[in-house]
Amino acid sequence: MPSRLLPLLITLLALLPATALAAKPVPALVEGKDYVVIPEGKPFAPLDGKVEVVEVFGYTCIHCAHLEPSISQWKKKQPGYVRFTPVPAAFGGYWVAYARAFYAAQLLGVQDSTHAAVFDALHKTGSLPIQNASPDEITAFYASQGVDAGRFSAALRGADVDQRVQKAREWVQMAGVEGTPSIIVNGKYRVIGGRNHDDMLRITDQLVARERRARK
């Protein structure tokens, strides 16, 4: 190679990383494609000035299990004005059994520490049955995670869990959720688009930013 071309080649190579790493423009959201507006929608819980992001999920839903690692990482990156709230779908049958388990764990303050383990037990190890899990089987699993069996069993069967499951059921119906996982921003927008998990969360981030701007 002629020596006079070498400086030009070095210059071009130095520019390549900057070009390759240049941020792509974020696509504008399209109603009806990326999200739908929920008629008369409302947040699941009081906002306290924050933007609420709800994931409607089911422990028995394999797609929710696949989304969980991405959701877990996404939560860690959120600013203080975003509040993430998982809401279990209680469509009926075995969905209700595990929605009750979620709220029993929440009442005892162990929901965060056991959440991923329940997904693993259902979809990886098979130590929990997807269908027809008895209260005693569910209690035994939580006991294996270090949760007091007596306290968990009492919570699982208690009136507080009844009320929380009923609230979740009514809100999920109001939001028009028919499948899981579903992401809802501030009770107003339900994400329907996204080619993959990252794309779904990209749409979520844009809706969060929209709500943040509206509050300002």
C-alpha positions as a printed NumPy array, in Angstrom:
array([[  0.   ,   0.   ,   0.   ],
       [  1.414,   3.41 ,  -0.919],
       [  2.578,   5.246,   2.198],
       [  0.545,   8.335,   1.263],
       [ -2.7  ,   6.353,   1.663],
       [ -1.905,   5.091,   5.145],
       [ -2.873,   8.301,   7.051],
       [ -6.195,   8.378,   5.177],
       [ -6.901,   4.748,   6.074],
       [ -6.102,   5.368,   9.746],
       [ -8.432,   8.356,   9.769],
       [-11.281,   6.353,   8.232],
       [-10.848,   3.483,  10.691],
       [-10.898,   5.912,  13.608],
       [-14.239,   7.264,  12.42 ],
       [-15.938,   3.872,  12.092],
       [-16.765,   3.258,  15.771],
       [-18.407,   6.664,  16.135],
       [-20.539,   5.98 ,  13.079],
       [-21.411,   2.462,  14.19 ],
       [-22.349,   3.578,  17.681],
       [-24.41 ,   6.564,  16.618],
       [-27.83 ,   6.397,  18.258],
       [-30.689,   5.528,  15.961],
       [-33.695,   7.838,  16.121],
       [-36.466,   6.465,  18.347],
       [-39.577,   5.711,  16.276],
       [-42.588,   7.874,  17.088],
       [-45.413,   6.026,  18.798],
       [-48.517,   5.191,  16.797],
       [-51.833,   4.784,  18.588],
       [-53.499,   1.516,  17.648],
       [-50.162,  -0.018,  16.681],
       [-47.926,   0.552,  19.693],
       [-50.551,   1.292,  22.335],
       [-54.241,   1.848,  22.941],
       [-55.877,   4.469,  25.101],
       [-57.947,   2.956,  27.917],
       [-61.359,   4.681,  28.064],
       [-61.79 ,   6.323,  31.466],
       [-58.63 ,   4.559,  32.598],
       [-57.23 ,   5.12 ,  36.049],
       [-54.088,   4.047,  37.892],
       [-54.128,   0.895,  39.956],
       [-53.003,   2.751,  43.081],
       [-52.568,   6.4  ,  44.157],
       [-49.674,   7.884,  42.247],
       [-48.085,  10.152,  44.855],
       [-46.838,  12.268,  41.969],
       [-45.199,   9.328,  40.201],
       [-45.785,   7.723,  36.826],
       [-47.221,   4.272,  37.41 ],
       [-46.173,   1.329,  35.251],
       [-48.194,  -1.832,  35.852],
       [-47.267,  -5.245,  34.552],
       [-50.306,  -7.512,  34.513],
       [-48.81 , -10.976,  34.757],
       [-49.53 , -14.543,  35.704],
       [-47.062, -16.862,  37.391],
       [-48.351, -19.704,  35.232],
       [-47.808, -17.701,  32.008],
       [-44.642, -18.834,  30.217],
       [-44.435, -15.512,  28.345],
       [-44.413, -13.672,  31.678],
       [-41.624, -15.962,  32.863],
       [-39.623, -15.118,  29.749],
       [-40.223, -11.383,  30.247],
       [-39.257, -11.389,  33.93 ],
       [-35.441, -11.059,  33.458],
       [-35.941,  -8.075,  31.129],
       [-38.445,  -6.46 ,  33.5  ],
       [-36.064,  -7.001,  36.41 ],
       [-33.24 ,  -5.194,  34.608],
       [-35.571,  -2.462,  33.343],
       [-36.78 ,  -1.673,  36.875],
       [-33.233,  -1.049,  38.068],
       [-32.777,   1.702,  35.482],
       [-35.927,   3.673,  36.28 ],
       [-35.767,   7.165,  37.78 ],
       [-37.419,   7.948,  41.085],
       [-40.555,   9.342,  39.49 ],
       [-41.484,   5.916,  38.039],
       [-43.333,   3.421,  40.22 ],
       [-43.464,  -0.165,  38.974],
       [-46.39 ,  -2.26 ,  40.203],
       [-46.888,  -5.928,  39.316],
       [-50.559,  -6.929,  39.283],
       [-51.446, -10.624,  39.044],
       [-54.199, -11.553,  36.628],
       [-56.972, -13.493,  38.355],
       [-58.818, -14.701,  35.274],
       [-60.106, -17.797,  37.065],
       [-59.038, -21.28 ,  38.102],
       [-55.314, -21.757,  38.638],
       [-54.712, -18.069,  37.814],
       [-56.505, -17.19 ,  41.045],
       [-54.495, -19.649,  43.153],
       [-51.23 , -17.978,  42.214],
       [-52.676, -14.466,  42.398],
       [-53.543, -15.291,  45.999],
       [-49.998, -16.546,  46.552],
       [-48.593, -13.269,  45.204],
       [-50.688, -11.186,  47.573],
       [-50.009, -13.43 ,  50.554],
       [-46.299, -12.944,  49.9  ],
       [-46.86 ,  -9.206,  49.537],
       [-48.64 ,  -9.033,  52.894],
       [-45.689, -10.766,  54.55 ],
       [-43.128,  -8.542,  52.827],
       [-41.513, -11.383,  50.861],
       [-42.968, -10.78 ,  47.42 ],
       [-39.799,  -9.252,  45.954],
       [-37.53 , -11.963,  47.308],
       [-39.702, -14.855,  46.107],
       [-41.039, -13.523,  42.801],
       [-38.436, -14.983,  40.444],
       [-38.335, -18.235,  42.429],
       [-42.038, -18.862,  41.774],
       [-41.502, -18.476,  38.034],
       [-38.562, -20.892,  38.208],
       [-40.538, -23.416,  40.231],
       [-43.331, -23.413,  37.653],
       [-41.371, -23.23 ,  34.422],
       [-37.874, -24.562,  35.117],
       [-37.771, -27.042,  37.976],
       [-41.417, -28.116,  37.993],
       [-41.483, -28.053,  41.778],
       [-44.847, -26.292,  41.601],
       [-47.72 , -27.524,  39.407],
       [-49.173, -25.062,  36.93 ],
       [-52.692, -26.362,  37.411],
       [-54.57 , -27.498,  40.504],
       [-51.948, -26.397,  43.035],
       [-53.391, -26.787,  46.513],
       [-52.936, -24.154,  49.23 ],
       [-50.761, -26.64 ,  51.118],
       [-48.485, -27.168,  48.102],
       [-48.102, -23.437,  47.602],
       [-47.447, -22.906,  51.306],
       [-44.813, -25.663,  51.31 ],
       [-43.023, -23.98 ,  48.424],
       [-42.885, -20.607,  50.167],
       [-41.686, -22.366,  53.32 ],
       [-38.812, -23.767,  51.231],
       [-37.893, -20.146,  50.485],
       [-37.609, -19.352,  54.187],
       [-41.128, -17.988,  54.697],
       [-42.92 , -18.954,  57.904],
       [-45.434, -21.622,  56.838],
       [-48.047, -20.787,  59.47 ],
       [-48.086, -17.088,  58.709],
       [-48.135, -17.692,  54.958],
       [-50.971, -20.218,  55.172],
       [-53.053, -17.817,  57.248],
       [-52.415, -14.95 ,  54.825],
       [-53.169, -17.123,  51.796],
       [-56.603, -17.949,  53.16 ],
       [-57.322, -14.531,  54.681],
       [-59.748, -11.723,  53.939],
       [-56.954,  -9.265,  53.069],
       [-55.928, -11.476,  50.155],
       [-59.583, -11.818,  49.123],
       [-59.838,  -8.03 ,  48.873],
       [-56.567,  -7.58 ,  46.99 ],
       [-57.407, -10.255,  44.45 ],
       [-60.834,  -8.726,  43.881],
       [-59.335,  -5.271,  43.367],
       [-56.824,  -6.686,  40.887],
       [-59.538,  -8.566,  38.994],
       [-61.748,  -5.488,  38.67 ],
       [-58.882,  -3.24 ,  37.587],
       [-57.592,  -5.715,  34.989],
       [-61.088,  -5.942,  33.523],
       [-61.387,  -2.152,  33.466],
       [-58.076,  -1.918,  31.605],
       [-59.3  ,  -4.325,  28.934],
       [-56.535,  -6.848,  29.553],
       [-57.225, -10.171,  27.877],
       [-53.801, -11.774,  28.053],
       [-50.471, -11.6  ,  29.814],
       [-48.016, -10.038,  30.037],
       [-49.612,  -6.624,  29.572],
       [-48.02 ,  -3.292,  30.454],
       [-50.16 ,  -0.294,  31.37 ],
       [-48.832,   3.23 ,  31.924],
       [-50.64 ,   5.483,  34.404],
       [-53.85 ,   3.557,  33.835],
       [-54.199,   5.406,  30.516],
       [-52.168,   3.477,  27.957],
       [-51.959,  -0.255,  27.334],
       [-48.918,  -1.345,  25.349],
       [-49.892,  -3.584,  22.436],
       [-46.863,  -3.31 ,  20.178],
       [-43.296,  -4.467,  20.329],
       [-41.47 ,  -7.069,  18.28 ],
       [-39.7  ,  -8.358,  21.372],
       [-39.249,  -7.591,  25.068],
       [-36.834,  -4.717,  24.487],
       [-39.204,  -3.14 ,  21.985],
       [-42.144,  -3.487,  24.39 ],
       [-40.138,  -1.727,  27.083],
       [-39.025,   0.929,  24.603],
       [-42.693,   1.762,  23.977],
       [-43.252,   1.785,  27.735],
       [-40.403,   4.248,  28.232],
       [-41.821,   6.574,  25.604],
       [-45.251,   6.521,  27.229],
       [-43.653,   7.194,  30.617],
       [-41.832,  10.178,  29.124],
       [-45.116,  11.415,  27.652],
       [-46.803,  11.258,  31.055],
       [-43.833,  12.921,  32.717],
       [-44.031,  15.823,  30.285],
       [-47.803,  16.111,  30.821],
       [-47.27 ,  16.434,  34.578],
       [-44.813,  19.266,  34.081]])
